[in-house]
Structure formats: structure tokens, C-alpha cells
């Protein structure tokens, strides 16, 4: 657990948060590593997409590029203390009455970046607009209720209630990418890369609620904010940068296949949309 600086109020200043982060080498390194990787990824992805000309392929590329852009901004905000706070755990929590660091900015990041991941996956699989909207809306709901679970301090039971609701939204997302979207990807001729990205996404995304449940926000089995932060950061590396690299590399090499999917969408009947 990262301690609050002596005498710091419940609503600590950005300077308090910044100093607490810099004084914890484990926590600080978990953030700076992602700043570096996000920066390298942005440069790499811009280079990879320099010759992509198809409209649909560029749409996928643009959505994917936003993922490291959002992450870079987010991790800098965490490091600065802008999106970090200190919350007192409610009665019933293993750390009841203690103030712990809350990296609530991570939820803001996920609210902005994970819809871009799903948008890129949906475009790759050539799914219809209604399904894409539903899944992205569920994803946003998952992130927002996850934020509520992390920030509620009035009731330990309500923290878990929001956690369960967040997981319910997650089930909607999982059902789409595991059951519905693979069929569309097969029809679009992108099923091989879609299957790889789907497996990567599902396995890594399942890690986030597990870390929440075991970390200081949930059962506090792991009481080190630094270890928890590294858990989230490691998942981000695979779920964002590795995912984006694999997707953009395939799109750049298979622009014709992506274009065929676009042509099929343009000639679809209203019922298909």
C-alpha cells in the first residue's frame, strides 16, 4: 500500500500524489514504462500506416492509433498526480479506515481506449453498426461502473455491487467477440487474424477484474499499490500495444482483403445495417 504523505488531507493535492508516486520505485516504474512504450508505439504505428490508402483500412488504422495516444496522455496524467487520489476504505473492507492511493485515471483511460480497440475489431470483422454500437456502449458501461466500484467509500457492499454490474457489461462484450463477431469475420475473410486478436483480447481483458478483486480496491489480498499498478500496466502492454501492432501489421499487408469487406458493406441491404 502506498502511504499518504504525513498530514495530507483526504483530497490530497497533485503535488502530494506526485511525490507519493515518485517515492515508490515500483509504482513509478510501472507508469514510466508505459509512457515509453506508448511513445515508441505511436511512432511505429505512424510509420506502419504511411502507405495505407484504402478508406476502411485507414479507419481501422486511425482507431488503433488512438489507443497508444490515449495511453500516453493517461500515464502522464497518473505520474503528475492529476488523475490520482487517496480514498478511505469503508467498514468491512480489509483495509477499513485506511487511506489508499486510487489510480482512478486508469478507468478514464479504459473508457476512451477500449472502445477504439472494439471499433477496430468490429471494422476488421465487418460487423453491422447496431452490434458495434451495442458492444461499445456496454464497454463504456463496464468502465464507468468499474470506476464507481473503485471510488465508492460509503459502503463496501456497494463497491462490490458496482463491480458485479461492471462484470455484467463485460459479459455482453465477451459474448459479441466470442460468439457473434467471429461469424462476420469469417464472411469478411479476416477470421484468421480476428481469431488471434480475439484470443489476445479476451485472455488479457479477463485479467483486469481479477486484479481489481485481489488488489487493494477489492479483497486486498495484494496490498501493494505498486504491484497492482504493475499488473494493470503489464496487461496494458499486451492488450494495447501488442494488439495494435499485430492488427496494423496485418492490415498493411492485407489491404485488399479489408477493401473487399468495405465493398460488401457498401452493397449491404438496409436489413443488414
Residue, then its C-alpha position, 0 to 999 in steps of 0.5 A: x500500500x502506498x502511504x499518504x504523505x504525513x498530514x495530507x488531507x483526504x483530497x490530497x493535492x497533485x503535488x502530494x500524489x506526485x511525490x507519493x508516486x515518485x517515492x515508490x520505485x515500483x509504482x513509478x516504474x510501472x507508469x514510466x514504462x508505459x509512457x515509453x512504450x506508448x511513445x515508441x508505439x505511436x511512432x511505429x504505428x505512424x510509420x506502419x500506416x504511411x502507405x495505407x490508402x484504402x478508406x476502411x483500412x485507414x479507419x481501422x488504422x486511425x482507431x488503433x492509433x488512438x489507443x497508444x495516444x490515449x495511453x500516453x496522455x493517461x500515464x502522464x496524467x497518473x505520474x503528475x498526480x492529476x488523475x490520482x487520489x487517496x480514498x478511505x476504505x469503508x467498514x468491512x473492507x480489509x483495509x477499513x479506515x485506511x487511506x489508499x492511493x486510487x489510480x482512478x485515471x486508469x478507468x478514464x483511460x479504459x473508457x476512451x481506449x477500449x472502445x477504439x480497440x472494439x471499433x477496430x475489431x468490429x471494422x476488421x470483422x465487418x460487423x453491422x453498426x447496431x452490434x458495434x454500437x451495442x458492444x461499445x456502449x456496454x464497454x463504456x458501461x463496464x468502465x464507468x461502473x468499474x470506476x464507481x466500484x473503485x471510488x465508492x467509500x460509503x459502503x463496501x457492499x456497494x463497491x462490490x455491487x458496482x463491480x458485479x454490474x461492471x462484470x455484467x457489461x463485460x459479459x455482453x462484450x465477451x459474448x459479441x467477440x466470442x460468439x457473434x463477431x467471429x461469424x462476420x469475420x469469417x464472411x469478411x475473410x479476416x477470421x484468421x487474424x480476428x481469431x488471434x486478436x480475439x484470443x489476445x483480447x479476451x485472455x488479457x481483458x479477463x485479467x483486469x477484474x481479477x486484479x481489481x478483486x485481489x488488489x487493494x480496491x477489492x479483497x486486498x489480498x495484494x496490498x501493494x499499490x505498486x504491484x497492482x499498478x504493475x499488473x494493470x500496466x503489464x496487461x496494458x502492454x499486451x492488450x494495447x500495444x501488442x494488439x495494435x501492432x499485430x492488427x496494423x501489421x496485418x492490415x498493411x499487408x492485407x489491404x485488399x482483403x479489408x477493401x473487399x469487406x468495405x465493398x460488401x458493406x457498401x452493397x449491404x441491404x438496409x436489413x443488414x445495417 
